[in-house]
Amino acid sequence: MAPKTSPEIGGMGHSVKRKEDPRFLRGLGNYVDDVNLPGMLYLDIVRSPYAHATINNIDISKATAIPGVLAVITGKDLEKYNLHWMPTLMSDTQMVLPVDKVMYQAQEVAAVLATDRYIAADGVEAVEIDYDPLPVVVDPKKALLPDAPVLRTDKKDKKDNHIWHWEWGNRDATDQLFREAEVTVKEDIYIPRIHVSSIETCGCVAHFDKVNGKLTVWMTTQAPHAIRTVFALVAGHVGLSEEKIQIISPDIGGGFGGKVPVYPGYVIAVAASVLTGKPVKWIEDRMENLQADSFARDYHITAELAGKKDGQLTALRIKTIADHGYTDAAANPSKFPAGLFHVCTGSYDLKAAHVEVDGVYTNKPPGGIAYRCSFRVTEAVHTIERMADLMAHEIGMDPAEFRMKNFIKPEQFPYKSALDWEYDSGNYAAALQLAMDKIGYTELKKEQAEKRARGELMGIGISSFTEIVGAGPSKHFDILGIKMFDSAEIRVHPTGKVIARFGTKSQGQGHETTYAQIVAEELGFPVDSVLVEEGDTDTAPYGLGTYASRSTPVAGAACAVACRKIKDKARKIAAYLLEAHEDDLEWETGKFFVKGSPDRAKTIQEISLAAYTNHPPGMEAGLEAVNYYDPPNLTYPFGSYICVVDIDKGTGEVKIRRFVAIDDCGNIINPMIVQGQIHGGLTMGLGPALYEEIQYDESGNILQGSFMNYLLPTAVETPNWETANTVTPSPHHPLGAKGVGESATVGAPAAIVNAVVDALWHLGVRHIDIPITSAKVWKLLRDAGVKD
Amino acid sequence: MAKVPINVKVNGVEHNVDIEPRLLLVHFLRENLRLTGTHIGCDTSHCGACTVVMDGRAIKSCTAFAVQADGRSIMTVEGLEQDGKLHPLQDGFFQEHGLQCGYCTPGMLMTGYVFLGTNNNPTEDEIRHAISGNLCRCTGYVNIVKAYQYAAQKMREGGAEDGAKNIA
């Protein structure tokens, strides 16, 4: 779609170079660890070596004897203020610091406050803790057995490790369709624990000013406003009051969901600052980040798909065990304990579906956050795309043809899914066809047949995913009761310059550029004259933050609506200036003119000045607007990915030869940024597909606790992604946009797994759990009798 | 802990200071000199966010002691811009959208500074191997490779004067 504005204005559709880049390229970004205040103290944390143990005694005497160590804070210290436990986003409870027992390895046990980073670390080494190890439960299936030790002994009536049961869909209709099915397939799919591992870890600088009672916290958070309210609610009883809490989310070095939760370190740092009246800095190191911060996924899924011999799908049935660690600290909208997992019917027109999830406690770190996806959508997509592929292979139908047959058709939108979602728009066949054309699908199938005849292993995998993002409509979506709107506040200055503030917070997505482009599109101010600010709760309007691909769908919409309010007022001012009736004015980018007399015009800059110097009598001066946008529906980005792999028979190594990604995120604000988001998302799909996993041994010891063995893809493993777009606008979004930050992470793993299984199908392989390591493939090959 | 004197040149400026022998180079740069462009991303020298140039070699400053820089010359991301002109690599990252959150960027730039200094006409494969010690979670590396290629071409042509004007 051709842009409506000139490159100088830089509205939607222009690949405007990023406004945030110059500071980052010069090393002048301002990340949390760059914040340096006079008299600042450092906090470092003592962590548990055991996954489950009673704390008999904490001896701090050697630590406090170190010159420069000011205090060692324990759970008993926090207990005096009733701050030793805190609520999670899912209304469970989580320890800030333990009083009597630890629940996972690397759990925070005590905190050392010192004048210097190194002295704080010395203090950590000197704290002596006497533990009695307790029986450890790491397997959620074993945790549900009747003889399993009950982990949450803090909950008085808790007799087992089961957290909740949740189900959705029509069980009877689904069961009936399974009874009538000509073909069914069933598979156990484990989606392991993974970790977002943004290159910047988490941390904060807390500064409680005792003179005016104000707390300012610079922190790595994707949701600064929600954090402010949480702090006020949790610590109101010790005197923190919301108008005197300022959360500043400065430049953020990647978030991906990992910077949504409140971690104990933040709370301890705030407590330490309130107690001392001094600024306190706490910055995790990488091992703390990997070992203790919220994990993602850990879903043990059993899925069944029913259909007819001709390939027509009818029903989907899923049972899942969700391992939440010792507390349910998932970052989900309150009403959805399994997130949006029930978008699991995907891109297909099914008659019925039923999904059940059971949450379970184990001796592992808490979480259940997203890993660059909207609340368990990757789990949903992975399941349906694996199952669809399994069914296609099972009945001997080409997986592309199979998908084409079962896709929801363009004319069916808005489409009500079997699990009650209303998909806004889509053209799934167009995206898959484009992917097939770009990669040369027919030729590849021919090549594969030839190679298979020669004994070479090559696979082609498809993933045709549908996402669900932009949470969300206030009727169903809230976090701790706060509705999931988002906001924009736009002020036009007399000289025709604009400041626009938002309730979201960029972590690399480029909001400073793309939001300015929306203002440029709507009002015609050149993108260079629009300053975008986010992340300071004292200045930005209240919003729920940036995660789940919600910035464009929600705050982007708020921006458009606020701009339109400004435009309405600008029209009235222009009518006054032009001595015309406002109905006789027409808008053309950046100016109003009188119909039929294009020379009689007022530019938006002239109108801006008049709003403060010559506004119509009876009208309020100024030119600004605020919008809190409550989306009428979620948006449903989609895409089709095709992956080609070659497998080394000797080593089991999977080599991605080509990967074509067709994404449809509706109307595009900045094509360059959209493509960059897809590149990054694909790479965060590749990681879990082939390399990333966090495992625990039977004693609860983490096996991938540093970058030595938690393997992020480097440039060498990452293929040269081939990307393109189709454009199917969202009918309910003011800009027709849908959001794009996470699509690729959601859609990519299934394409890769499907390609590997496709390469090995003739050897009897039906499924491989991610990550598909060389070792797993090597063993499958040896088991199948394949020689080097 | 007893301090020891070091003499180190950073971005052309000489520093004679007394430091603890255990002080990591990255903390010396970030906290003693307040050059916060060099970042910390891991503790095991895998991520490369802390990459700086020491006597012409790219090193990971989170696993070097500041005392090891005694008598040596260090260049950080803050030293790339010369006389108000950005280095071709900085320009390349801007033009090719080679950065998103910006956290790995200084390390990527410093690795590239040394790499392109020895090879200003690299293949894509050579670039990918050159940055394999620098992790990026945002970009998927595609545009970082392009940024290196852009810079390499500018360097072959002799400078980034044209490009630098595009960045405010």
Chai-1 contact restraints between the chains, C-beta under 6 A:
chainA,res_idxA,chainB,res_idxB,connection_type,confidence,min_distance_angstrom,max_distance_angstrom,comment,restraint_id
A,D21,B,F94,contact,1.0,0.0,6.0,A-B,restraint_1
A,P22,B,I167,contact,1.0,0.0,6.0,A-B,restraint_2
A,P22,B,A168,contact,1.0,0.0,6.0,A-B,restraint_3
A,F24,B,L99,contact,1.0,0.0,6.0,A-B,restraint_4
A,F24,B,G102,contact,1.0,0.0,6.0,A-B,restraint_5
A,F24,B,T105,contact,1.0,0.0,6.0,A-B,restraint_6
A,L25,B,Q90,contact,1.0,0.0,6.0,A-B,restraint_7
A,L25,B,F93,contact,1.0,0.0,6.0,A-B,restraint_8
A,G27,B,G37,contact,1.0,0.0,6.0,A-B,restraint_9
A,G27,B,V77,contact,1.0,0.0,6.0,A-B,restraint_10
A,G27,B,E78,contact,1.0,0.0,6.0,A-B,restraint_11
A,G27,B,P106,contact,1.0,0.0,6.0,A-B,restraint_12
A,G29,B,G102,contact,1.0,0.0,6.0,A-B,restraint_13
A,D34,B,T36,contact,1.0,0.0,6.0,A-B,restraint_14
A,S198,B,R137,contact,1.0,0.0,6.0,A-B,restraint_15
A,I199,B,G41,contact,1.0,0.0,6.0,A-B,restraint_16
A,I199,B,C47,contact,1.0,0.0,6.0,A-B,restraint_17
A,I199,B,A49,contact,1.0,0.0,6.0,A-B,restraint_18
A,I199,B,Y103,contact,1.0,0.0,6.0,A-B,restraint_19
A,I199,B,C104,contact,1.0,0.0,6.0,A-B,restraint_20
A,I199,B,R137,contact,1.0,0.0,6.0,A-B,restraint_21
A,E200,B,Y103,contact,1.0,0.0,6.0,A-B,restraint_22
A,G253,B,C101,contact,1.0,0.0,6.0,A-B,restraint_23
A,G253,B,Y103,contact,1.0,0.0,6.0,A-B,restraint_24
A,G254,B,C101,contact,1.0,0.0,6.0,A-B,restraint_25
A,G254,B,R137,contact,1.0,0.0,6.0,A-B,restraint_26
A,G254,B,C138,contact,1.0,0.0,6.0,A-B,restraint_27
A,D285,B,D43,contact,1.0,0.0,6.0,A-B,restraint_28
A,R286,B,C42,contact,1.0,0.0,6.0,A-B,restraint_29
A,R286,B,D43,contact,1.0,0.0,6.0,A-B,restraint_30
A,Q507,B,C101,contact,1.0,0.0,6.0,A-B,restraint_31
A,G508,B,Q100,contact,1.0,0.0,6.0,A-B,restraint_32
A,G508,B,C101,contact,1.0,0.0,6.0,A-B,restraint_33
A,G508,B,C138,contact,1.0,0.0,6.0,A-B,restraint_34
A,M672,B,H97,contact,1.0,0.0,6.0,A-B,restraint_35
A,G676,B,H97,contact,1.0,0.0,6.0,A-B,restraint_36
A,H679,B,T139,contact,1.0,0.0,6.0,A-B,restraint_37
A,H679,B,G140,contact,1.0,0.0,6.0,A-B,restraint_38
A,H679,B,V142,contact,1.0,0.0,6.0,A-B,restraint_39
A,G680,B,C138,contact,1.0,0.0,6.0,A-B,restraint_40
A,G680,B,T139,contact,1.0,0.0,6.0,A-B,restraint_41
A,G680,B,G140,contact,1.0,0.0,6.0,A-B,restraint_42
A,L682,B,G140,contact,1.0,0.0,6.0,A-B,restraint_43
A,T683,B,G140,contact,1.0,0.0,6.0,A-B,restraint_44
A,S706,B,T44,contact,1.0,0.0,6.0,A-B,restraint_45
A,F707,B,C42,contact,1.0,0.0,6.0,A-B,restraint_46
A,F707,B,T44,contact,1.0,0.0,6.0,A-B,restraint_47
A,F707,B,H46,contact,1.0,0.0,6.0,A-B,restraint_48
A,M708,B,T44,contact,1.0,0.0,6.0,A-B,restraint_49
A,L712,B,L135,contact,1.0,0.0,6.0,A-B,restraint_50
A,T714,B,S132,contact,1.0,0.0,6.0,A-B,restraint_51
A,A715,B,R128,contact,1.0,0.0,6.0,A-B,restraint_52
A,A715,B,I131,contact,1.0,0.0,6.0,A-B,restraint_53
A,A715,B,S132,contact,1.0,0.0,6.0,A-B,restraint_54
A,A715,B,Y141,contact,1.0,0.0,6.0,A-B,restraint_55
A,V716,B,R128,contact,1.0,0.0,6.0,A-B,restraint_56
A,V716,B,S132,contact,1.0,0.0,6.0,A-B,restraint_57
A,T718,B,Y141,contact,1.0,0.0,6.0,A-B,restraint_58
A,W721,B,G140,contact,1.0,0.0,6.0,A-B,restraint_59
A,W721,B,V142,contact,1.0,0.0,6.0,A-B,restraint_60
